[in-house]
Amino acid sequence: MVIEEGKTKAFLALWGAVLLWASSFIVLKIAFQRFDPMVVIFGRMFVASLGFMLVFRRLRHIDYQPGDWKLLAFMGVCEPGLYFIFEALALTYTDASQAGMICALLPLMVAVAARLVLGEPLSKRMASGFGLAIVGAVLLSAVAEKTDTASNPVLGNFLEFLAMICACGYMIAMKKLMPRYNSWFLTMIQAFIGAVFYFPLLFLPSTKMPVAFDFTGVASILYLGTFVTIMAYGLYNYGMSKIPTAQASAFINLIPVITLILGMVLLGERLNWMQYAASVIVIGGVYVSQDNKSRKVAAAA
């Protein structure tokens, strides 16, 4: 009974995380119209770091082992470090809806990496689904058309794919660290590393610093730092600490659908019919990759 209750909390936490993450594509797209991407990402990490400073004493109790700093640093550099650089650049070239659809590849990428690094099982069905989803993602970019909100969707979608590779590295490192560290502590470390990582980028010649106060832009940064960085990552890290890596990453499949709906409703984004077909292939690949047991778990969730 206690185990079932723990799984229920994990599923609820994962649901909350993917809802917030899906909204982040929309909010980032809005924020990038107000401020330089590097300003937005640093502001997001800085706000999150300030939030964690308020509860730092409660998160200090850890079981540190020699050499863990390397894995902690790798986790932070992968995400939020390089991940947000690629995603920030991606969203300047492609629609939030298309970027969200590329996220559908992440669970399959994590499953392959978990097999190689953590020794978790990988079936032929899952490998086949991964291949199908890759085909769908390539088609999604190949048939994309330039619009006012997507000046170079092929480049943007490729950059988002690179962001997914970074996210995959973060999830594997996170899973290896979780037996010894509280999930909220790891989220705090991510925020601190992100703030340090992005601070020097503010002084790049290409970074345009704000010259005026923009309420929408500032509100977007506060939302990203508080709800998406602290709450979403905290909820996801908690959920992933309670169930297998591949099962937790399967919840990422919800992000493309939610982002597509939000992009249409809030940003007026639209895909052409070939892109919708490619999106179906991506989702189909994800579906094929799930065995019967995984589908029952997803249905229960």
N, C-alpha and C positions, 0 to 999 in steps of 0.2 A: 504493500500500500504506500509506503514511504517512497519507494522507487518510482511508482507511477506518478505520485505527487511531484517528485523532482523533475520527471520528464515533462509534466504539464507546465511547470514553471519555465523550464527550458524552452518549450515550444512557444509560450507566450512571449518570452524575452526575444526570441528570434523573429517572431512576427512584428514586434515593436521595432526591432532594429531595421528590418527590410523596409518597413513603411517610412521610417525616417530617412533611410538611405535613398529611397526612390525620390523623396521630396528634395533631396540635396541636389539632384541634377537640375531641377527647375530653379531652385534658389541660386545655385552657382551661375546658371545662365543669366539670371537677372543681375546678380552681383557683378559679373564681368562686364556688364553694360555700363556700370557706374564707376568701377575702380579697376586698376591694373590687376591681372590674375595673381601676381606675386603678393600684392598688397592684401588681396582677399584671403589667400591661403595663410599668410603669416598672421593676419588678424584673427583668423579662425583658430589657429594653434595657440596664439597668445591668450585669447579669451578662455580657451579650454584650460590652459596652464594656470591662469588665475583662479579658475573654478576649483581645480584640484588642490591648489595651495591652501584653500580653506579647510580641506579635510585630510591634509597630508599626514598628520599624526596618526590617523586611524588606519592608514594604508602602509605603514612602515614595517609591519611584522611580516618578514619574508624568510624563506629558507635559501639564502644565496649560497651557491657553490662556485668554487674557483673556475673561471673561464666563462661563466654565464654572461659576463658583460659583452662578449663577442656575439652571442645569440640575441641578446637584448638590443645591441646596436644594429645588427642585421635586420631585426624585426622593424625597428624604427625607421631605418633608412629605406627599407622596402615600402613601408606604409606607416606614417603619412608622407615620408620623404619623397622618393621618386614617383610614387603612385600619384600624388596630387600634382606634380609637375606635368606628367603625361596627361592627366585628366583635365587640368586647367587648359593646356594647349589644345586638347581634343575638342573641348566645348567652345573654343573660339573658331573652329573650322566645321563642326558638324552639329546636328540637332541633338537636343537632350534625349529625344525618343530613340534615335539611332545609337547613341552612346549607351543608353540603358539596355538596348537589345544585345550589344556586344557583351554585356555583363552575364548573359545567359551561358557564356562559355566558361565562366569561372568555376562552377561546381565540378565540371568535368576535368578541368585542368588541375584542380585540387585533388580529385580522386586519383589521377595519374601520378601526381607528385607524392601523395600519401602512400601509394603503392611502392614507389621507389625509395622514399626516405623513411617512412614509418612502418612499412611492411603490411599495410592494410590491403585487403583483397581487391582485385580489379578483374572483373569478368570480361569475357569477349563481347557481351552485349553492351557493357559500358564503354568499351573501346570503340565499338561500332557507332554508338551514339555520339561519342566525341568527334569522330570523323565527319558524321553527318552535320553536326552543329557547326563545325569549322567551315564546311562547304556553304552552309546557309549564311554565315557571317561574311564570307568572301563575296557571295552574291549580293548581300545587303549593301556592301560598299561599292561593288562594281556597277550596279544599276542606279546608284544614288545620283540625284540631279542637284546642281547648284541652286540654292535659294537665297533669300535675304538673310536667313538665319543659319545657313550652312554653305559657306563660301567654298570649301574644299572637303566634302564629306569623305572621300577616299582616304585622305591624309588624316582627317579627324578620327575616323573609325580605326585606323591603324594605330594611332597614338593611344586610343582607348584600349586596344588590345595589349599594348605594351604595359598600360596601367594594370590590366588584369594579371599579367605575368608577375608584376610587383606584388599585387594582392595575394597571389598564390604563395609567393615566398613568405609573406607576412603570416598567413594562416598556418603554414607548416611550422614556422619558428614558434608561433604562439602555442600551438598544440604541444610542442616539446617542452615549453616553459611552464605550462599550466599545472603540472603536478607539484611544483614548488612555489608558485606565485599566485596571489589573489588576482582574479580577472580585472578588478578595478585598478589594482596597482599597475598591471601591464598597460591598461588604457592610459593611465597617468604618465607612464614612461613614454608612450607614443606621443602624447601631447607635448611633453618637455623636449623630446628629440626633434619633433616637428618645428617647434618655435626656434630652437637653436639652428636647425637646418635651414630655415627660410629667412632668418634675420639678415645674413649677408646678401641674399638675393635682392633685398630692397635697394641696395646701392649699385646694382647693375645699371649701366647706361640705358638699357632697354626698358627698365622699370619706371613707369610714370607715377610719381607720388601724387596723392590727392591735393588739389588746390582749393577745394571748397567742401563744406559739410553736405553730405547727401544722406537724407534720412533713410531712404530705401536701401541704399548700399550699406550703411551702418547696421540697420536692422537685420539685413541678410547675413552679415558677418556674425552678429550676436547669435542669430538662430543657428548658423553652421557650427559655431564654437560650443554652444551650450547643448543644443538638442541633438545635432548630428555627431559631433566629435565625442562629447562626454556620454550622452545617453545611448546613442546608437551603438557605438563601439563597446560601451560597458555592457549593454544588454546582449550584444552578439558574443562577446568574450565569455559572459556568464553562461549563455546557452551552449556554446561550444565546449565549455569545461564539463558539461553534464552528459553530452551524447557524443557519438563518433564523429570524426572530422567530416567525412563524406556526407553523413546525414545532416549535419549542421549546414554545410555549404550548399546543400540542395535548396535551402530556403532562399538563396540568392536568385533562384529561378523566378521568384515572384517580382523581383525588381523591374525587369523589362516590361512586364505587363502593366504594373502600377505607373511606371515612368511614362509609358506610351499614352495612357489615359490622362495623366496630369499634363503632359506636354500638349495634348490636343485641347484640353479644357482651359488651361491657364496661359499657354503660349501660342495657341492657334497653329501648332505644328501639324503637318500632314505628310504622310508617306505616299509614294506612288504605288500602283497595284503590284508592280514587280517587287518592291521592297516589302510589301505585306506578305507576298508569297515567300520571299527569302526569310522573313521573320517566322513564318509557319515552319519552314525547314529547320531553323535554329531550335524552336521550341520542340519540334518533332524529334530532333536529335537528343535533346535533353530527356524527353519522354522515353525514347528507346533505351537510353542509358540506365534507366531505373528498373531494377528487377521487381518481381511481384512483392517481395517483402518490403522494399523501399516504398512502393506505391501504397501499401497498406499503412505504413507509418505516416506517409504524407497525408493520406486521407484522415487518419486519426488526428493529425496536427491541425 
